[in-house]
Amino acid sequence: MTRDPGSPSDGGTPYKDEIVISWPELHRDARYLSHVLHELRSEWKGIIAITRGGLVPAALVARELDIRLIDTVCVVSYGGEDGGAEQKQGQLRWLKKVEGDGEGWLLIDDLVDTGRTAKAVRETLPKAHFATLYAKPLGRPIVDTFVKEFKQEKWIYFPWDIDYQFVSPIKSRGGGR
């Protein structure tokens, strides 16, 4: 993967490494999360997705658990510069909340990183069951259920963050990188 300005290795962020999650991997992890959540409780009132990252996992979990009632909380904590990856957290801004304390609801996000956004959402919905596909050590204690843990300094690219494109074979490029 060619690094662009603002990539984790440029020293401007706390990220030292990166991983790309593929669509099949994300789908597999969402199905596994769905199995775990179904075993915890066979009926949920609905799903509250944390936008934007939680939208795709919420849709996949909703399908697997046959949940039709889906709402969102909309909060902004990351901001990209010059169209690059949104790797720096800014001030937390609420765009939309939901009523209630979350009792009987699933709260879904793609990732809990530093835990800053998760803490804010958890405070507004303290009784929701908070599930993410992926967790990092700083945010892990805030969520109830997650599938995989990554090191804190690893930047995660989700399938909706990247663009697949043709790459010439190494031999036709003269063997260089």
N, C-alpha and C positions, 0 to 999 in steps of 0.2 A: 504494500500500500504506500503510495506516495504521500508524504506529509505536506499539508498545506499550511500557510501561516495560521497560527493559532492552534496548531496541533499540540497534543500533550507534551511532546519533547522539546518545545521551544522555550521552556523555562518560565513562561508567563503564568503557569497554572501549577497546582500541586500534583498534576498527573504526570507519571513517568513512563507509563506503558498504556497500551490500548488493546482492545479486542473488538472484533466485529461479530455481532450476533446475526445469524442468517434467519430468514423467514422460517425455514423448517425447524431450526433450533428453538426459536421463539414459540412456534406453534406447539412443539413437543413439550416445552416447559410449561406452557399455559394449560395443556391437557393434564400434565402431572399435578399442577396446582389445583386444578378442578377436582381431581380424584381426592386429594387431601381435604379440600374444603367440603366436598360431599360427605366424606366420612365424619367430619366434625359436626355437620348439621345437614339433614336431608332437605330442609326447607329454609330458604332465606327470604326475607321481605323483598329484597332487591339488591341492586348493585349501585354504589356511588363510585364513579370513576374520577380520578384526579387528572384533570386535563393539563397537558395534552398527552403525556406519556402513558397514562392509564387507559386511554380510550381503546386501543387495540387489544391489550390484555383483557379488559373488561368485556369486550365483544366476544372474545374467544371463551372466556369463562361463562358468560351468559348463555352461549350456545350449548356448552357442555352440561350446564346445570339446569337448562331449560328455564332460565330467568328472563322475563319479559320487561320487568320494571327496572329501568336504568336512569339514574340521574347523574349530575356532575357537580363537582366543586371545581371552580376555576381559579387557580392561583399561579402567579408568575414569580419565579425566583431566579431563573437564569436568563442571561441576556447575551446574545451573540454580537460580535462586532464585525463589521464589514462582511456580513454574510457567512462568517466562519462558524465553527461549532460553538454552541452556547456553553462554554466551560467555566465561566465566571459567574458566581452568584451575586445578584444585586439585592436591592431592597425587596422584601416580600410585599406583593400587592394582591389583594383579593378582588377578583372580578365577579365571583358568584359563590354563594354559600347555599347550604340546604338547611331546612328546619329540623329540629329534633336533636337527639343525642346519639343517634346511630344504632340504637338497640335493634338487633335482629338483621342488620344490614351488613353487606360486604363492602369494604372500602378497598378499591383496587388501584394500584399504580404499577408502573414498569420497574421502578428502582427506588430504593431508599439509599441515598448517598451520604451526605453529612447529617441528615436527620432534621435539618432546619425546616424545610417545607412540611415534612411528616409531623413534626411536633406541633406546628400551627394547625394542621388539619386534625390531628389527634385531639387537640384542645377543643375544637368545635364539635367533634363527633367521638366523645370518649368511650362510648359503648359499642361502636362499630367494630367488626372483626377486620383488622387491617392486614391485607395480603399483598405482597409484591412478588414479581418474578425473581428479582435479584436484590441483594442487600450487600452493603459494605459495613465494616465494623462500627463506624460512628453512628450509623442509622439503624443498625440491626435491632437494638433493644426496643425501638419504638413500634416495630411491626410484630404482629402475632404469628404470621406464617410467611415463609418465602421459600423459593426453590433452590437457588444457588447463591453462594457468597463469593464476592470478589475482593481483592485487596483494595484498600482505600485509595491508593495512588493509581489505580487502573481506570482509564477512561473507557466507557462503553459506548460503542456506536450501535444504534438500533437499525433495523432494516429500513426504516423510513428516513434515516439520516444519511444514507449513502446512495450512490448511483452505480449500478453495475454497468461496466462497459467492456468492449472487446480489448484484449491485450495481445499484441503480436507474440508469437513463440520466441523464446530466448534466442534460438539459433538465428532467426531472421533479424534480430536486433544486434547481432554481432556478439552475443554472449554477455554483454554488459548489463548492468542494472539499470 
